[in-house]
Amino acid sequence: MTTKFPILKQVFFLVLLLSIISTACNSKKSEPAEETTSTATEEANTTETETPPTSAEATATVEAVGGLPARFIDEDQLAAKLISISEDIEKQNLDYSRANGTDCSGIYHKIKDRIQQEFPPLGNADKYHFPQFDPDRDARQIARWYHKNGNLKLVKDGNADIGLVRPGTIVFFGQNNKSYSSEQINIDYLTDPSTGIYHIATVTALEKDDAGNTIKYTMMHGRRPGKPAGRTTSNFSSPSSPKTNARHKKFPFGNAGQQLVAIAYLETLKDGADATTATAPTEAATGETSTEQTEEVTVETTTIEVEPATQEPSKPTRIAPVGGLPARNIDEERLSVVLDLIAQDLESQKLAYVSSLGQDCSGIYHKIKDLVQRNFKEFGNSEKYHYPDFGTDRNSRQIAHWYHENGNLKIIPDAKPIANNIRPGTVMFYGRSAEKYNNVNIDMLTNPGKFVHDGTKGKIMHIAVVTKVEKDDAGNVTRYTIMH
């Protein structure tokens, strides 16, 4: 919801600008690929609450086998969510672009991030971990991460291993028209940029024969330049099509002219995590709480259509660095419009405050952060900007600590003198209800390493994003509107 705050009524807060941190990304070769036929197909108070276990979590649903770990999720529910996410991405018509994070590995990361937000069992950072966009940017780095974490099966024969492919399987393919020998199917060869993995996709659905054998699968991926991200099918046997049949014979269950060389499950259990009993983390467990009754809500995270969303900012607002906040050079007026439209879209979904669904205060921050990257082109440039990650920076204390570590956090003992530093896209952090603080520092506010409130540390309790500000005739900020 959006809330208006008069400046003079603030008790305590912190301020940081949302997306002013630039980061240099390593230059990597893009991973284009051919493809086969497309398929149709959070306000918080202080009452501690607990969220019951989710229905999509149970005992092992898939036993461990040859390099792949056991799974503890409802695969039908996972498949439904993957299809929904794929449909949403397809609507965006994302062309293949490494700079925009919409190449094949970029689309993998978008799916991986969305599934953590929208599929509660896999959003539990105490149980599951995933490759990160930085440093695991390309398909080879992602494959090596899965291998290092015990979740990668090298595939020497696609026909022999197709039974291991399931919804949420990550499939890795070799270079175009290159046949790999059994000796070449090893992790070092496959993660060498000159010889190895060239493409990555996420399996969303399987097609089986009457005997229950998989005959082909549908995968979601960044396809190739000139083709928007979308779903296509694997190679498959087709007696009626000699070309399709020949391709499948050469590269069984591959991606057109690319051999299937490795598979992993999207999710990876952390060492020591008990998948059968642990549940998705709640803000109550981390110190951010709610008195609202939790309920199941369907979340649709869509692209906000703002014309002209694809153009560069037309009226840059140059803001000099101040106290802990970096310089800024963006069109703030347009950013405010985009943020306000994102807020309206989220409000229309009537999202109850449910931590396990990513709808608590920090979850809404992450939704806004992700949506603004899609709808405000400047902030979608992954070569210039980076952001806290939902998987590792889940609660407001972790988010604040991330900004501090990246030189983008101003700690404020008194709100009045800094009112004019509050701008659209400022992220606000608030302390615990009715508490005032002296000698404020980052350790007291975030409790690094634990990121929970233990009585003396971890004082941050709430987070929100400023969508617009109001000023008096002299140009001084009198109040601001926040989405949270």
N, C-alpha and C positions, 0 to 999 in steps of 0.2 A: 504494500500500500504506500501511497505518498502522504507525507506529513509536512506541514509548514512549521518552521522553527523561528521565532523572533530571536535575534542575536542576543539581546540583553538578558534572556531567560536561560541561557546555557549554564549548567552547573560545571560540567567538565567534558571536554572532548579533545580528540586529536584530529589533525587534518593531514591528508596527503593527496597529491594529484593522481588521478587514476592511471594514466597511461603515458608517462613522460620518460620512461626508462628505455634507452636505446641499448641494443645488444648486437654484437657482430656475429653473424652466423657463418660457419664454414661453407665455402663454396663447394658444392657437390655436383656431380653429373646427374641430370634429371633421369628419371626412369620411365620413359614412355613405353607403351606396349600395345600390341594389337589386341583385338578382342573378338570373341565370337558373338553369336546372335544375342541381342538384347532380350530381356524377359519383361513380361508385363507384370507383370506382377507388381512467512515470516513476519508483529511487534513483540518483543520478549520481555517478560517480567522475571521474578526470581523464584518461582516455585519449581522445585526439581521434579521432573517427570521421567518416566521410562517408556520406551517404545517396545511393543511386543515383537517377538520374532516374526519375520516375514514368511508368507506362505510359500515363497519360491525357494526356500532353503530347507534342506533335509539331509538324509544320509547320502552316501555316495551314489550318484546316478550313473556314473561311468567309471569303471575300474581303471587303474593305472596300467599302461601298456607301452612297452618299448620306447622310452624317452618322453612319453606323455604322462602327466600325473593324473590322479583320480579327479573327478569333477563332483561338485556338491551343489548343483544348481538344477532348476527345472528348465530343461532345454527347450520345451515348447514355449514357455514364457519368454525365454531369451530370444528365440527365433522371432516371435511376434514383435518384440521390441526392436530387434535389428531391422526387420522389414519396415517398421514405422520410421526409424531413423533414416534408413536408406531412401524412403519415399520423400522425406523432408529435404534431404540433401539433393536429390534429383530435381526437386522443384526449383532449386536455386541456380540450376544451369551453370555449375562451376567448371570453367575451362581448366585444362591441365596446366598449372603454373606452380613452379617451385617457390617463386618469390611470394606468392599468395597462400602458400600452404595447401594447395589443391592438387598437387601431384599425387602419385599413388600412395606414398608413405604419409603425405599430409592428410589424405582422406582417411587412412587407417587411424591416425591420431585423432581426427575429429570424431570418428565412430567410437574409439576407445574412451575419449573424454565424455561423450554424450552418454555412453552406457553406464559409466560410473555415476552420473547425475540422475539418470532416469530408471535404472534397474537396481533397486535397493541392495540386493545381496552383494553386488560387486562394487558398491560405493563405500564399503567398509574398509577404510585405510588401515585398520588394525589387522585385517585378515589378508587383504589382497593388495598386490602392487603391480605396477604396469611400467612399460618403457615410457620415458618422458621425451617430449618433443625436442628438448635440449637436455641431454646430449644425444639421444637416440633418434636422430632426425631421419636417416634414410633406411631403406629396406634391409640393407646388410647390417647396420647397427642394431636395428630392431631384432633381427634374427639372432645376432650374437647375444643380445640381452636375454632373450628367451632361452638360449642354449646355456648361458651362465647360470640361469635360475631354474634349471632342470625341467624345462617345458619346451622341448623342441625335438621332433623326430625327423631325422634325415631320410628322405625318400629316394630309394634307388629304383623302385618299380611302382609307378602309379597304380597299376592294376592290382598289385598285391596289397597296397596300403589304403585303397579308397574307402574301405570299411571303417577307417579311423577318422574320416572326415565327418564332422558334425556341425550343426549351427554354432557359430561363434568360433570356428576353426580359422586360424590365420594361415593362408596358403602363400608360399614363396615360390617364385618361378625364376628360371635361369635366363640367360641372354637369348636374344632372338635367333631362332634356327640353329641353336647349339645343342648337340646331344652330349650329355654328361655320362662318363663311364662310372662304374661302381667306385673306382679308386678316386675319382674326382669328387664324389659325394662325401666331403668332409668339411668341417666347420671353417677351417682356414681357407680352403679353396673357395668355398661358397661365400665368404665374407670379404674376399679380395675384390676391390672394385673393378679390376681388369679382367677377372675371370668368372665372377660369381653371380649372386642373386641380382636380378635386374627389375623385379616387379613384386608387388605385394597386394593381397586382396583379403577381404573378410567374407567368409561363407555365411549366407543368410538363410538358405533353404536347400533341401535335398530332394531329388526325385528318385524313387525306387521302383523296382519291378515287383511282380506278384510274390516273388520269393523273399522280398525284403532287402535285396541287394541294391546298393546305390548305382544308378546308371549315369547320373550327371548331377552337378550341383550349381547353384546360383551364387555369385559372389558380387560384392559391392566394392568398387575401387575407382581411383582416378584412372581413366582409361589411356588416353594419349592426347597430344596436342591436337586441337580441332574437334575433339569429342568431349562433351561434358561428363563429369563424374556420374556413374550409373551402374546398374546391375547388368551383368552378362552371364552366360553359362560357360561351364568348363567344356573342354573337348569331350566328345562322347561318340559312341558307336552309332552309325546311321547307315544301314544298308542301302537306303534310297539315295544317299548322297556320297558318291565316291570321294569327293574332296574332303568332306567332313570325316569320313571313315579313315582316309589316309592320314589325316592330321592326328586323329585320335590314336591310330596305330603307332605313329612315330613318337607322339608326346601324350601318352594316355593320361586323361584327366588334367591336362595342362591348360594353358591359356593361349589358344591359337598356336603360334609357332614357338611357344616357350614351354620348357619342360618343368613339371612339378618336381621340386627338389627338396622341399622341407615343409612341415606343418607344425603348428603350435596351437594351444588353446588361448583364446583372448585373455582369459584371467589366469593369474598365477598366485597361488597361496604363499604367504610369507612363511619362512621356516618357523615351526612351532605353533602356527595358528591352528585353532581347532575349528574346522569348518562346520562341524555338525552341531555346535552349540552356540558359537558366537553369532551376534546379530549385527545389523548395520548400526554404526555409531550414532548417538543422538547428541544434540547440543546440550541436553541435560547432563550427559556424562562428561562433557567437556567444559561445563560451566555456563553455557548459553541455554536458557530455559524458556519454557512457555507454559501458560495456564490454559491454552486452548486445547480442546479435545482433538486428538489426532484422528484422521480419517483418510481413506484412500482417495486420491485425486489424480485424474489423468492429466499429465503435463504435456503440452505441445510447445516446444521451443521453436518458433518459426522465424523466418526472416522478415524484418519489418521493411515494407516497401516505402522508401523515401526518395523522391525524385529531386536532384539527380544523384542517387546513391553511389553511382560508379565514378563520379567525377572527383577530382582532387579538391580539398578545401579551397574555397574561392576568396575568403577574407581572413587570412591568418591573424590571430591575436598573439602578439609577442609579449610574453611574460618573463621578466628577469628572474633568475634563481633567488630564493629567499629562505633563510634559516634552515635547512634540511630538505627543502623542496627544490627540484630542478627547474631549469628554464622550460618554457613551453612556447610552441609556435604552431598553433592550430586555429581553425575556424571555430571559436567557442560558441558562436551563435548557432551554427549548424549542429555542433555537438549537442547543445542543449535541446534542439528540436528532436534529434535522433533519440536521445535519452528519454525525453518526454513520451515519444511514441512507443519506445520499448516498455516504459512504465505502464502506459495505457494497455498495451497488449498483455502484459503479465497480470494486471488488475482484472482484465476481462476474463481470465482463466479461473479467478476466485480460488487461488491456491492457499489451502489451509496450512498453518505453521506445522510442518511435519519434517523433522530432521532426516528420517530415513528415506524420504523422497527428495531430499535436496531443496526443501522449501522453508528452511529456517532462515535467519537473517544472513548468515554467511552463504548459504545455498543460493539465495536470491542475488547476492553480490556476484557469485560465480555465473549465474545465468545472464546478468546484465553484462558482465565482462565478456562473456562469449558472444553475446548478441551484438555488442558494440563493435567487436572486431569484424563481424560480417557486414554490418550496415554503415559503418563509418570507415571508408576505405583506408584512410591514413593509418588507423590503428590496426588494420588487418595486415600490415606489412611486417611479417615475422623477421625480416632482416633488420628492422629498426626497433621494434618494440617487443617486450616480453612481459609476462604476467604471472601471478601466482597460479599454481596448478591445483585443481580440485582434489586430485589424488593425494598430494603431499601437504597442501596448505588448506586443510578443510575448514578449520574454525577461525573466528575473527582474530584470535591471538596469533595463530600461525600466519595469517594473512598480513597482519601488522608487522610481524617479525620479518617476513619476506620483503616487504617494502623498505624496512629499516636497513636490512642487509644490502639492498640494492640502491641505497642513497636517495630514497624518496619517501621520507617520513618526517614530519615536524611534530615534536612533542610540545603540548601547549598547557602551561600552568594557568593561563588566564585567557579566556576566549575573546574578550572585548578588543584588545589591541590588534588581533589578527583577523578580524571580521572580513576585511577587504581581500584577504587571501583566499576566501572561499569562492569557488567558481564552479561552473557546470563541470561534472566529471571529477569533483573532489570526493574522495572516500573518507567518511567520517567514522571515527571510533569513539565509543562511549564507555564510561566506567560503570561500576555497579550502582544500583539505585540508592540514592540518598547518601552516598559516600563522597567526601571531598578528599583530595590528595595533595600532599606536599612532597617536595624533592622527587618529582616524578622522573623515572628513567625506564628504559626499555625492558630491563629485567623484571622490574616490579609490574609492568603492564602486561608482559607476555609469558613470563615464567618459562624461559627457553629450555628446550629439551623435554619438558612435560606439557606445556601449553594448556594447563588447567588452573583453576583458581584453588589455591591451597590455604587461603586465609590471609596471607601476606603478599603473595605474588599471583600474577595472572588476573589483574584487575579489569582488563577489557572485557566487556559484557555484551556489546552490541556493535553492529556495523551497518552502515547505510551509504547510499550513493546520492550525491547532490545532482538533481536534474535541472534546476534553474534557481536563480537568485533574484531578489527584488532590491532596488536601490532607491535612496531619497534623491532630491533634486541636486544635491551636491555630489552624487555618485557614490555614496557610502552604502554598503550592503546593510539592509535592515532586517532581512530574513531570507531563508532559503527553503527550498522544497527538497525532500529526500524520498527516495524509493527504497523500501526495505520490507 
